[in-house]
Amino acid sequence: MTPRQIRFWSLVRRELSRFWKIKRQTIAAPLLEAFLYISVFGAALGSRIDELHGVDYVVFIVPGLVLMSWALNAYTNNASSILQQKMQRAIDDQLTSPASPLELLLAFSLGGFVRGGLVSGITLAVAALLVDMPFEHPGVLIVSMLLCGAFFAQLGVLAGVRAEQWDDISFIQQFVLTPLIFLGGVFYSASLLPAPFDVLTQANPVYHMVGLVRYGFLGFTDSNVVVSLAVLTVATAGLVALNLRLFTIGWRLRA
């Protein structure tokens, strides 16, 4: 390996080891939460709703829960990692090291991306033990999940860069991300909502992400797959470009 490769993978290993050292908090707790969602919603609502669009209700909500696991874990990991290193001024050494802004951005991004993907994958494995999960369009599913994971990983990086205290990260998660996810069609179909709530739901970006993942699993979605993929790709690329610029100039990173 070249010195540059060694430097980059050292940064990545640091980010991975950070969440793995406290895996009961970063891995086990989100898995328990997802299991409770499947059990409680499946038992409480599944017996009443039975099916949505010809699919068992429990199966219908699993794609959204898988996406939610990746989204929240990718965001939380990256935002907290960057803010912690800012508060400890450990990031100063990294900014003055030979590592390029792109290497630093990718290393921070991969930490949350891998954590989110790990929790999401185990969530799916647990769900598959409880219900029979179809995989109608695996290509769309893989691309959609990777893009969604990258989007929320970059969003976490952006939140960590601009945050000055822990409340800044919690505020975005509790008052922005969580409402968007819960109102994004994870537990229901937008086509069942009366006007104007159906239109308002379609204005939610998470609704289109859930639609993509649900289409990959079930072959059903309320949204246009091609348009949703295009918008998600552009949005993710835009966040990468913005974060790279912030790392290059050291905005809110340098003392």
C-alpha positions as CSV (number, residue, x, y, z in Angstrom):
1,M,0.0,0.0,0.0
2,T,1.1,3.5,-0.7
3,P,1.6,6.1,2.1
4,R,-1.6,7.8,0.9
5,Q,-3.6,4.6,1.1
6,I,-2.2,3.8,4.5
7,R,-3.1,7.3,5.7
8,F,-6.7,7.0,4.4
9,W,-7.5,3.6,5.7
10,S,-6.0,4.6,9.1
11,L,-8.6,7.4,9.2
12,V,-11.4,5.0,8.2
13,R,-10.4,2.4,10.8
14,R,-10.5,5.1,13.5
15,E,-14.1,6.0,12.5
16,L,-15.1,2.3,12.4
17,S,-13.5,1.5,15.7
18,R,-15.2,4.5,17.3
19,F,-18.7,3.1,17.0
20,W,-17.7,-0.6,17.4
21,K,-16.2,0.0,20.8
22,I,-19.6,0.9,22.1
23,K,-21.6,-1.5,20.0
24,R,-24.2,-2.1,22.6
25,Q,-25.2,1.6,22.2
26,T,-24.5,2.0,18.5
27,I,-25.6,-1.4,17.1
28,A,-27.7,-3.3,19.7
29,A,-29.9,-0.4,20.8
30,P,-31.1,0.6,17.2
31,L,-31.7,-3.1,16.5
32,L,-33.9,-3.4,19.5
33,E,-35.8,-0.3,18.5
34,A,-36.4,-1.7,15.0
35,F,-37.5,-5.1,16.4
36,L,-40.0,-3.3,18.7
37,Y,-41.4,-1.4,15.7
38,I,-41.9,-4.6,13.7
39,S,-43.4,-6.4,16.7
40,V,-45.7,-3.6,18.0
41,F,-46.9,-2.2,14.8
42,G,-47.2,-5.6,13.2
43,A,-49.2,-6.9,16.2
44,A,-51.2,-3.8,16.9
45,L,-52.0,-2.6,13.4
46,G,-51.4,-5.7,11.4
47,S,-54.5,-7.4,12.7
48,R,-56.6,-4.4,11.9
49,I,-55.2,-3.3,8.5
50,D,-54.3,-6.8,7.3
51,E,-53.0,-5.7,3.9
52,L,-51.9,-2.6,2.0
53,H,-51.9,-2.8,-1.8
54,G,-52.1,-6.6,-1.6
55,V,-49.2,-6.9,0.8
56,D,-49.3,-7.9,4.4
57,Y,-49.0,-4.8,6.6
58,V,-46.0,-6.1,8.5
59,V,-44.2,-6.7,5.2
60,F,-45.3,-3.3,3.9
61,I,-43.6,-1.4,6.8
62,V,-40.3,-3.3,6.8
63,P,-38.7,-1.4,3.8
64,G,-39.3,1.9,5.6
65,L,-37.8,0.5,8.8
66,V,-34.7,-0.7,7.0
67,L,-34.3,2.7,5.5
68,M,-34.9,4.5,8.8
69,S,-32.2,2.3,10.5
70,W,-29.6,3.4,7.9
71,A,-30.7,7.0,7.8
72,L,-30.7,7.7,11.6
73,N,-27.5,5.8,12.3
74,A,-25.5,7.3,9.4
75,Y,-26.6,10.8,10.5
76,T,-26.0,10.4,14.2
77,N,-22.6,8.7,13.8
78,N,-21.1,11.3,11.5
79,A,-22.5,14.3,13.2
80,S,-21.4,13.2,16.7
81,S,-18.0,12.1,15.5
82,I,-17.1,15.4,14.0
83,L,-18.6,17.5,16.8
84,Q,-16.7,15.5,19.4
85,Q,-13.4,16.0,17.6
86,K,-14.1,19.7,17.2
87,M,-14.8,20.1,20.9
88,Q,-11.6,18.1,21.8
89,R,-9.7,20.1,19.1
90,A,-8.4,16.7,17.8
91,I,-9.6,17.7,14.4
92,D,-6.9,20.4,14.2
93,D,-4.2,17.8,13.9
94,Q,-6.1,16.1,11.0
95,L,-6.6,19.4,9.2
96,T,-2.9,20.2,9.3
97,S,-1.9,16.6,8.4
98,P,-0.9,15.5,4.9
99,A,-4.5,14.1,4.5
100,S,-6.4,16.0,1.8
101,P,-9.9,17.4,2.5
102,L,-11.3,14.7,0.3
103,E,-9.6,12.0,2.3
104,L,-10.9,13.5,5.5
105,L,-14.4,13.8,4.2
106,L,-14.6,10.3,2.8
107,A,-13.2,8.8,6.1
108,F,-15.8,10.6,8.2
109,S,-18.5,9.7,5.8
110,L,-17.6,6.0,5.7
111,G,-17.9,5.7,9.5
112,G,-21.6,6.5,9.5
113,F,-22.3,4.8,6.2
114,V,-20.9,1.5,7.4
115,R,-22.6,1.8,10.8
116,G,-25.9,2.6,9.2
117,G,-25.5,-0.2,6.6
118,L,-24.6,-2.7,9.3
119,V,-27.7,-1.9,11.5
120,S,-29.9,-1.8,8.4
121,G,-28.7,-5.2,7.2
122,I,-29.2,-6.8,10.5
123,T,-32.6,-5.2,10.8
124,L,-33.5,-6.8,7.5
125,A,-32.1,-10.1,8.5
126,V,-34.2,-10.1,11.7
127,A,-37.3,-9.0,9.8
128,A,-36.8,-11.8,7.3
129,L,-36.9,-14.3,10.2
130,L,-40.3,-13.0,11.2
131,V,-41.9,-12.4,7.8
132,D,-41.4,-13.6,4.2
133,M,-39.7,-10.7,2.5
134,P,-39.8,-10.5,-1.3
135,F,-37.0,-8.8,-3.4
136,E,-38.8,-7.8,-6.6
137,H,-36.2,-5.4,-8.0
138,P,-32.8,-6.1,-6.3
139,G,-30.9,-3.7,-8.6
140,V,-33.1,-0.7,-7.7
141,L,-33.0,-1.8,-4.1
142,I,-29.2,-1.8,-3.9
143,V,-28.8,1.5,-5.7
144,S,-31.5,3.2,-3.6
145,M,-30.1,2.0,-0.3
146,L,-26.6,3.0,-1.2
147,L,-27.7,6.5,-2.3
148,C,-29.9,6.9,0.8
149,G,-27.1,5.8,3.0
150,A,-24.7,8.2,1.3
151,F,-27.2,11.1,1.5
152,F,-27.7,10.7,5.3
153,A,-24.0,10.2,5.9
154,Q,-23.3,13.5,4.2
155,L,-26.1,15.1,6.0
156,G,-24.5,14.0,9.3
157,V,-21.2,15.4,8.2
158,L,-22.8,18.7,7.4
159,A,-24.6,18.8,10.8
160,G,-21.4,18.0,12.6
161,V,-19.5,20.7,10.8
162,R,-22.0,23.5,11.6
163,A,-22.9,22.3,15.1
164,E,-21.4,24.1,18.1
165,Q,-23.0,22.0,20.8
166,W,-24.7,18.7,21.2
167,D,-28.2,20.3,21.2
168,D,-27.6,21.4,17.6
169,I,-27.3,17.8,16.5
170,S,-30.2,16.6,18.6
171,F,-32.4,19.4,17.4
172,I,-32.0,18.4,13.7
173,Q,-32.6,14.7,14.5
174,Q,-35.6,15.2,16.8
175,F,-37.3,18.1,15.1
176,V,-36.4,17.6,11.4
177,L,-35.3,14.0,10.6
178,T,-37.6,12.1,12.8
179,P,-40.8,13.9,11.7
180,L,-39.8,13.6,8.1
181,I,-39.2,9.9,8.4
182,F,-42.4,9.2,10.4
183,L,-44.4,11.3,8.0
184,G,-42.7,9.9,4.9
185,G,-44.9,6.8,4.5
186,V,-42.9,4.4,6.6
187,F,-46.0,3.1,8.3
188,Y,-48.7,4.0,5.7
189,S,-49.4,4.6,2.1
190,A,-49.8,8.1,0.9
191,S,-52.5,7.0,-1.5
192,L,-54.8,6.3,1.5
193,L,-54.6,9.9,2.8
194,P,-57.2,12.5,2.1
195,A,-56.4,15.8,0.4
196,P,-54.4,17.9,1.1
197,F,-52.3,15.5,3.3
198,D,-51.5,13.2,0.3
199,V,-50.0,16.2,-1.5
200,L,-48.1,17.3,1.6
201,T,-46.7,13.8,2.1
202,Q,-45.4,13.8,-1.5
203,A,-43.5,17.0,-0.8
204,N,-41.5,15.1,1.8
205,P,-38.1,14.0,0.4
206,V,-38.1,11.0,2.7
207,Y,-41.3,9.8,1.1
208,H,-39.6,9.3,-2.2
209,M,-36.7,7.5,-0.6
210,V,-39.1,5.1,1.2
211,G,-40.9,4.7,-2.1
212,L,-37.6,3.7,-3.9
213,V,-36.7,1.1,-1.2
214,R,-40.3,-0.2,-1.1
215,Y,-40.3,-0.6,-4.8
216,G,-37.0,-2.6,-4.6
217,F,-38.5,-5.0,-2.1
218,L,-42.2,-5.2,-3.0
219,G,-42.4,-3.9,-6.6
220,F,-44.8,-1.2,-5.5
221,T,-44.4,2.6,-5.0
222,D,-46.5,5.7,-5.0
223,S,-43.8,7.8,-6.6
224,N,-41.9,7.8,-9.9
225,V,-38.9,5.6,-9.6
226,V,-36.7,7.3,-12.3
227,V,-37.4,10.8,-11.0
228,S,-36.8,9.8,-7.4
229,L,-33.5,8.2,-8.3
230,A,-32.4,11.2,-10.3
231,V,-33.3,13.7,-7.6
232,L,-31.7,11.6,-4.9
233,T,-28.5,11.3,-6.9
234,V,-28.3,15.1,-7.5
235,A,-29.0,15.8,-3.9
236,T,-26.3,13.5,-2.7
237,A,-23.8,14.8,-5.1
238,G,-24.7,18.3,-4.0
239,L,-24.1,17.5,-0.3
240,V,-20.7,15.9,-1.2
241,A,-19.7,19.0,-3.1
242,L,-20.8,21.3,-0.3
243,N,-19.1,19.3,2.4
244,L,-15.9,19.1,0.4
245,R,-15.9,22.8,0.1
246,L,-16.4,23.2,3.8
247,F,-13.5,20.9,4.6
248,T,-11.3,22.7,2.1
249,I,-11.8,26.1,3.7
250,G,-12.1,24.7,7.2
251,W,-15.4,26.4,7.9
252,R,-16.2,26.0,11.6
253,L,-13.5,23.4,11.8
254,R,-10.4,25.4,12.4
255,A,-9.8,27.2,15.7
